[in-house]
Amino acid sequence: MTPVLSSRRKNAIIQDLTPPSYVTPPSYDPRIKRYYQRKRARTNGVIAIKTVAHKLARACFYILRDQVRFDVTKAFA
């Protein structure tokens, strides 16, 4: 799908790229997977993926801002 950049979809490229990139982390780290499974048990799968994506995006922001390494225990306690 070629993203259409218009006034309504300013961040179309970001919207098209983020969902696949945030589906795979729960399978790589057991703490993220445990958080995802807990969230999915309480809500539906889409909300669980979006909360994991939001937590990872916030972690990326703090990594870039503070120039520190990623600590999964801070993001997914």
N, CA, C and O atoms as CSV, one atom per row, in Angstrom:
chain,resi,resn,atom,element,x,y,z
A,1,MET,N,N,0.831,-1.174,0.000
A,1,MET,CA,C,0.000,0.000,0.000
A,1,MET,C,C,0.876,1.237,0.000
A,1,MET,O,O,1.721,1.398,0.880
A,2,THR,N,N,0.692,2.087,-0.944
A,2,THR,CA,C,1.419,3.343,-1.005
A,2,THR,C,C,0.672,4.367,-0.167
A,2,THR,O,O,-0.500,4.642,-0.424
A,3,PRO,N,N,1.337,4.936,0.833
A,3,PRO,CA,C,0.644,5.889,1.682
A,3,PRO,C,C,0.327,7.182,0.932
A,3,PRO,O,O,1.138,7.690,0.158
A,4,VAL,N,N,-0.853,7.687,1.181
A,4,VAL,CA,C,-1.292,8.937,0.576
A,4,VAL,C,C,-1.117,10.021,1.615
A,4,VAL,O,O,-1.769,10.000,2.659
A,5,LEU,N,N,-0.249,10.961,1.337
A,5,LEU,CA,C,-0.014,12.046,2.278
A,5,LEU,C,C,-0.944,13.203,1.939
A,5,LEU,O,O,-0.767,13.890,0.933
A,6,SER,N,N,-1.907,13.400,2.772
A,6,SER,CA,C,-2.830,14.506,2.599
A,6,SER,C,C,-2.982,15.215,3.934
A,6,SER,O,O,-2.345,14.845,4.921
A,7,SER,N,N,-3.817,16.220,3.958
A,7,SER,CA,C,-3.997,16.951,5.198
A,7,SER,C,C,-4.667,16.086,6.266
A,7,SER,O,O,-4.509,16.347,7.459
A,8,ARG,N,N,-5.397,15.082,5.858
A,8,ARG,CA,C,-6.057,14.212,6.826
A,8,ARG,C,C,-5.124,13.142,7.379
A,8,ARG,O,O,-5.268,12.731,8.530
A,9,ARG,N,N,-4.177,12.691,6.577
A,9,ARG,CA,C,-3.267,11.624,6.994
A,9,ARG,C,C,-1.837,12.128,6.960
A,9,ARG,O,O,-1.064,11.738,6.084
A,10,LYS,N,N,-1.480,12.974,7.885
A,10,LYS,CA,C,-0.139,13.558,7.898
A,10,LYS,C,C,0.933,12.535,8.252
A,10,LYS,O,O,2.047,12.604,7.733
A,11,ASN,N,N,0.617,11.606,9.114
A,11,ASN,CA,C,1.605,10.615,9.515
A,11,ASN,C,C,1.250,9.238,8.960
A,11,ASN,O,O,1.298,8.244,9.685
A,12,ALA,N,N,0.902,9.180,7.703
A,12,ALA,CA,C,0.473,7.925,7.080
A,12,ALA,C,C,1.590,6.895,7.044
A,12,ALA,O,O,1.334,5.705,7.231
A,13,ILE,N,N,2.812,7.323,6.810
A,13,ILE,CA,C,3.928,6.381,6.747
A,13,ILE,C,C,4.150,5.754,8.114
A,13,ILE,O,O,4.368,4.546,8.213
A,14,ILE,N,N,4.099,6.549,9.154
A,14,ILE,CA,C,4.281,6.016,10.503
A,14,ILE,C,C,3.144,5.062,10.847
A,14,ILE,O,O,3.384,4.011,11.441
A,15,GLN,N,N,1.918,5.408,10.487
A,15,GLN,CA,C,0.788,4.529,10.767
A,15,GLN,C,C,0.912,3.209,10.019
A,15,GLN,O,O,0.503,2.170,10.536
A,16,ASP,N,N,1.462,3.231,8.825
A,16,ASP,CA,C,1.590,2.006,8.051
A,16,ASP,C,C,2.722,1.118,8.544
A,16,ASP,O,O,2.663,-0.100,8.373
A,17,LEU,N,N,3.744,1.695,9.147
A,17,LEU,CA,C,4.905,0.906,9.552
A,17,LEU,C,C,4.852,0.402,10.983
A,17,LEU,O,O,5.427,-0.645,11.279
A,18,THR,N,N,4.187,1.107,11.873
A,18,THR,CA,C,4.258,0.718,13.276
A,18,THR,C,C,3.546,-0.565,13.650
A,18,THR,O,O,4.116,-1.319,14.438
A,19,PRO,N,N,2.359,-0.889,13.167
A,19,PRO,CA,C,1.732,-2.122,13.654
A,19,PRO,C,C,2.548,-3.397,13.467
A,19,PRO,O,O,2.636,-4.180,14.413
A,20,PRO,N,N,3.154,-3.656,12.297
A,20,PRO,CA,C,3.939,-4.897,12.189
A,20,PRO,C,C,5.171,-4.903,13.092
A,20,PRO,O,O,5.589,-5.960,13.564
A,21,SER,N,N,5.745,-3.742,13.331
A,21,SER,CA,C,6.961,-3.712,14.138
A,21,SER,C,C,6.676,-3.946,15.612
A,21,SER,O,O,7.579,-4.342,16.349
A,22,TYR,N,N,5.452,-3.714,16.064
A,22,TYR,CA,C,5.139,-3.908,17.472
A,22,TYR,C,C,4.429,-5.226,17.757
A,22,TYR,O,O,4.116,-5.514,18.912
A,23,VAL,N,N,4.173,-6.016,16.750
A,23,VAL,CA,C,3.541,-7.313,16.974
A,23,VAL,C,C,4.580,-8.332,17.408
A,23,VAL,O,O,4.255,-9.243,18.169
A,24,THR,N,N,5.802,-8.209,16.955
A,24,THR,CA,C,6.820,-9.226,17.228
A,24,THR,C,C,7.507,-9.124,18.587
A,24,THR,O,O,7.932,-10.169,19.080
A,25,PRO,N,N,7.660,-7.968,19.244
A,25,PRO,CA,C,8.398,-7.971,20.517
A,25,PRO,C,C,7.869,-8.901,21.591
A,25,PRO,O,O,8.678,-9.449,22.339
A,26,PRO,N,N,6.548,-9.120,21.724
A,26,PRO,CA,C,6.132,-10.073,22.763
A,26,PRO,C,C,6.705,-11.475,22.572
A,26,PRO,O,O,6.819,-12.224,23.543
A,27,SER,N,N,7.060,-11.841,21.368
A,27,SER,CA,C,7.609,-13.180,21.157
A,27,SER,C,C,9.099,-13.249,21.470
A,27,SER,O,O,9.644,-14.348,21.582
A,28,TYR,N,N,9.771,-12.116,21.613
A,28,TYR,CA,C,11.218,-12.119,21.857
A,28,TYR,C,C,11.595,-11.990,23.324
A,28,TYR,O,O,12.608,-12.550,23.742
A,29,ASP,N,N,10.824,-11.282,24.102
A,29,ASP,CA,C,11.181,-11.067,25.501
A,29,ASP,C,C,10.086,-11.630,26.398
A,29,ASP,O,O,8.913,-11.316,26.194
A,30,PRO,N,N,10.427,-12.437,27.365
A,30,PRO,CA,C,9.380,-13.048,28.206
A,30,PRO,C,C,8.620,-12.033,29.063
A,30,PRO,O,O,7.441,-12.235,29.350
A,31,ARG,N,N,9.281,-10.942,29.477
A,31,ARG,CA,C,8.581,-9.950,30.297
A,31,ARG,C,C,7.547,-9.186,29.477
A,31,ARG,O,O,6.452,-8.895,29.961
A,32,ILE,N,N,7.901,-8.861,28.229
A,32,ILE,CA,C,6.949,-8.181,27.356
A,32,ILE,C,C,5.802,-9.133,27.021
A,32,ILE,O,O,4.643,-8.724,26.964
A,33,LYS,N,N,6.132,-10.392,26.801
A,33,LYS,CA,C,5.106,-11.386,26.494
A,33,LYS,C,C,4.147,-11.561,27.664
A,33,LYS,O,O,2.938,-11.672,27.464
A,34,ARG,N,N,4.675,-11.586,28.877
A,34,ARG,CA,C,3.838,-11.723,30.068
A,34,ARG,C,C,2.902,-10.521,30.218
A,34,ARG,O,O,1.726,-10.686,30.543
A,35,TYR,N,N,3.426,-9.308,29.980
A,35,TYR,CA,C,2.597,-8.103,30.041
A,35,TYR,C,C,1.509,-8.157,28.972
A,35,TYR,O,O,0.349,-7.845,29.241
A,36,TYR,N,N,1.888,-8.553,27.762
A,36,TYR,CA,C,0.936,-8.651,26.656
A,36,TYR,C,C,-0.170,-9.652,26.971
A,36,TYR,O,O,-1.341,-9.375,26.712
A,37,GLN,N,N,0.180,-10.799,27.519
A,37,GLN,CA,C,-0.819,-11.816,27.837
A,37,GLN,C,C,-1.759,-11.356,28.945
A,37,GLN,O,O,-2.958,-11.630,28.897
A,38,ARG,N,N,-1.219,-10.656,29.946
A,38,ARG,CA,C,-2.074,-10.110,31.006
A,38,ARG,C,C,-3.056,-9.094,30.445
A,38,ARG,O,O,-4.241,-9.107,30.777
A,39,LYS,N,N,-2.543,-8.207,29.582
A,39,LYS,CA,C,-3.398,-7.175,29.003
A,39,LYS,C,C,-4.441,-7.790,28.077
A,39,LYS,O,O,-5.592,-7.352,28.058
A,40,ARG,N,N,-4.045,-8.795,27.316
A,40,ARG,CA,C,-4.975,-9.434,26.391
A,40,ARG,C,C,-6.074,-10.195,27.135
A,40,ARG,O,O,-7.197,-10.300,26.642
A,41,ALA,N,N,-5.756,-10.725,28.313
A,41,ALA,CA,C,-6.763,-11.425,29.098
A,41,ALA,C,C,-7.840,-10.463,29.598
A,41,ALA,O,O,-9.000,-10.847,29.748
A,42,ARG,N,N,-7.451,-9.206,29.857
A,42,ARG,CA,C,-8.411,-8.222,30.358
A,42,ARG,C,C,-9.133,-7.475,29.240
A,42,ARG,O,O,-10.276,-7.054,29.419
A,43,THR,N,N,-8.478,-7.305,28.085
A,43,THR,CA,C,-9.063,-6.565,26.967
A,43,THR,C,C,-8.949,-7.420,25.714
A,43,THR,O,O,-8.673,-8.616,25.799
A,44,ASN,N,N,-9.162,-6.809,24.547
A,44,ASN,CA,C,-8.995,-7.585,23.319
A,44,ASN,C,C,-7.566,-7.465,22.797
A,44,ASN,O,O,-6.772,-6.682,23.320
A,45,GLY,N,N,-7.247,-8.234,21.777
A,45,GLY,CA,C,-5.877,-8.312,21.278
A,45,GLY,C,C,-5.353,-7.027,20.680
A,45,GLY,O,O,-4.167,-6.726,20.812
A,46,VAL,N,N,-6.212,-6.258,20.023
A,46,VAL,CA,C,-5.775,-5.012,19.392
A,46,VAL,C,C,-5.339,-4.010,20.453
A,46,VAL,O,O,-4.318,-3.341,20.295
A,47,ILE,N,N,-6.097,-3.905,21.519
A,47,ILE,CA,C,-5.731,-2.974,22.593
A,47,ILE,C,C,-4.445,-3.427,23.262
A,47,ILE,O,O,-3.615,-2.595,23.626
A,48,ALA,N,N,-4.266,-4.719,23.428
A,48,ALA,CA,C,-3.044,-5.237,24.039
A,48,ALA,C,C,-1.823,-4.899,23.184
A,48,ALA,O,O,-0.789,-4.492,23.713
A,49,ILE,N,N,-1.938,-5.065,21.874
A,49,ILE,CA,C,-0.824,-4.724,20.978
A,49,ILE,C,C,-0.544,-3.227,21.024
A,49,ILE,O,O,0.614,-2.809,21.033
A,50,LYS,N,N,-1.601,-2.424,21.052
A,50,LYS,CA,C,-1.407,-0.976,21.076
A,50,LYS,C,C,-0.775,-0.512,22.380
A,50,LYS,O,O,0.005,0.440,22.373
A,51,THR,N,N,-1.090,-1.158,23.500
A,51,THR,CA,C,-0.448,-0.749,24.745
A,51,THR,C,C,1.025,-1.124,24.759
A,51,THR,O,O,1.858,-0.374,25.267
A,52,VAL,N,N,1.346,-2.293,24.198
A,52,VAL,CA,C,2.764,-2.667,24.076
A,52,VAL,C,C,3.479,-1.675,23.156
A,52,VAL,O,O,4.600,-1.257,23.445
A,53,ALA,N,N,2.839,-1.302,22.061
A,53,ALA,CA,C,3.429,-0.342,21.132
A,53,ALA,C,C,3.648,0.999,21.808
A,53,ALA,O,O,4.683,1.637,21.612
A,54,HIS,N,N,2.678,1.428,22.602
A,54,HIS,CA,C,2.802,2.712,23.291
A,54,HIS,C,C,3.942,2.687,24.304
A,54,HIS,O,O,4.715,3.641,24.398
A,55,LYS,N,N,4.044,1.608,25.052
A,55,LYS,CA,C,5.132,1.497,26.023
A,55,LYS,C,C,6.493,1.483,25.332
A,55,LYS,O,O,7.437,2.106,25.816
A,56,LEU,N,N,6.602,0.778,24.206
A,56,LEU,CA,C,7.874,0.739,23.488
A,56,LEU,C,C,8.197,2.098,22.862
A,56,LEU,O,O,9.361,2.498,22.822
A,57,ALA,N,N,7.189,2.802,22.378
A,57,ALA,CA,C,7.429,4.135,21.816
A,57,ALA,C,C,7.896,5.103,22.895
A,57,ALA,O,O,8.797,5.908,22.661
A,58,ARG,N,N,7.287,5.029,24.077
A,58,ARG,CA,C,7.739,5.880,25.181
A,58,ARG,C,C,9.160,5.532,25.592
A,58,ARG,O,O,9.958,6.418,25.895
A,59,ALA,N,N,9.478,4.234,25.602
A,59,ALA,CA,C,10.839,3.819,25.946
A,59,ALA,C,C,11.837,4.353,24.924
A,59,ALA,O,O,12.930,4.786,25.290
A,60,CYS,N,N,11.465,4.323,23.640
A,60,CYS,CA,C,12.345,4.862,22.590
A,60,CYS,C,C,12.581,6.345,22.794
A,60,CYS,O,O,13.699,6.827,22.613
A,61,PHE,N,N,11.545,7.072,23.168
A,61,PHE,CA,C,11.691,8.508,23.423
A,61,PHE,C,C,12.698,8.756,24.541
A,61,PHE,O,O,13.591,9.592,24.398
A,62,TYR,N,N,12.560,8.032,25.658
A,62,TYR,CA,C,13.473,8.244,26.779
A,62,TYR,C,C,14.887,7.789,26.458
A,62,TYR,O,O,15.851,8.380,26.945
A,63,ILE,N,N,15.026,6.755,25.652
A,63,ILE,CA,C,16.357,6.315,25.236
A,63,ILE,C,C,17.042,7.409,24.421
A,63,ILE,O,O,18.214,7.713,24.641
A,64,LEU,N,N,16.317,7.991,23.492
A,64,LEU,CA,C,16.890,9.047,22.655
A,64,LEU,C,C,17.145,10.318,23.447
A,64,LEU,O,O,18.163,10.983,23.252
A,65,ARG,N,N,16.220,10.657,24.343
A,65,ARG,CA,C,16.367,11.895,25.097
A,65,ARG,C,C,17.502,11.822,26.109
A,65,ARG,O,O,18.303,12.750,26.221
A,66,ASP,N,N,17.566,10.712,26.847
A,66,ASP,CA,C,18.542,10.607,27.929
A,66,ASP,C,C,19.822,9.885,27.543
A,66,ASP,O,O,20.763,9.825,28.334
A,67,GLN,N,N,19.867,9.329,26.318
A,67,GLN,CA,C,21.046,8.597,25.839
A,67,GLN,C,C,21.408,7.457,26.789
A,67,GLN,O,O,22.554,7.338,27.223
A,68,VAL,N,N,20.410,6.613,27.110
A,68,VAL,CA,C,20.627,5.465,27.995
A,68,VAL,C,C,20.260,4.187,27.249
A,68,VAL,O,O,19.658,4.226,26.177
A,69,ARG,N,N,20.630,3.067,27.833
A,69,ARG,CA,C,20.284,1.777,27.248
A,69,ARG,C,C,18.858,1.403,27.639
A,69,ARG,O,O,18.324,1.892,28.635
A,70,PHE,N,N,18.254,0.532,26.842
A,70,PHE,CA,C,16.898,0.077,27.115
A,70,PHE,C,C,16.898,-0.867,28.303
A,70,PHE,O,O,17.661,-1.832,28.339
A,71,ASP,N,N,16.038,-0.584,29.275
A,71,ASP,CA,C,15.882,-1.448,30.442
A,71,ASP,C,C,14.441,-1.929,30.470
A,71,ASP,O,O,13.523,-1.162,30.760
A,72,VAL,N,N,14.252,-3.202,30.169
A,72,VAL,CA,C,12.905,-3.743,30.055
A,72,VAL,C,C,12.172,-3.717,31.396
A,72,VAL,O,O,10.942,-3.660,31.423
A,73,THR,N,N,12.898,-3.757,32.488
A,73,THR,CA,C,12.238,-3.741,33.798
A,73,THR,C,C,11.600,-2.390,34.090
A,73,THR,O,O,10.622,-2.326,34.835
A,74,LYS,N,N,12.126,-1.313,33.525
A,74,LYS,CA,C,11.517,-0.007,33.723
A,74,LYS,C,C,10.258,0.134,32.882
A,74,LYS,O,O,9.274,0.723,33.328
A,75,ALA,N,N,10.284,-0.396,31.684
A,75,ALA,CA,C,9.142,-0.249,30.773
A,75,ALA,C,C,8.028,-1.226,31.113
A,75,ALA,O,O,6.853,-0.862,31.069
A,76,PHE,N,N,8.378,-2.457,31.449
A,76,PHE,CA,C,7.389,-3.504,31.708
A,76,PHE,C,C,7.609,-4.098,33.086
A,76,PHE,O,O,8.032,-5.247,33.216
A,77,ALA,N,N,7.323,-3.321,34.103
A,77,ALA,CA,C,7.535,-3.771,35.494
A,77,ALA,C,C,6.460,-4.725,35.933
A,77,ALA,O,O,6.482,-5.200,37.069
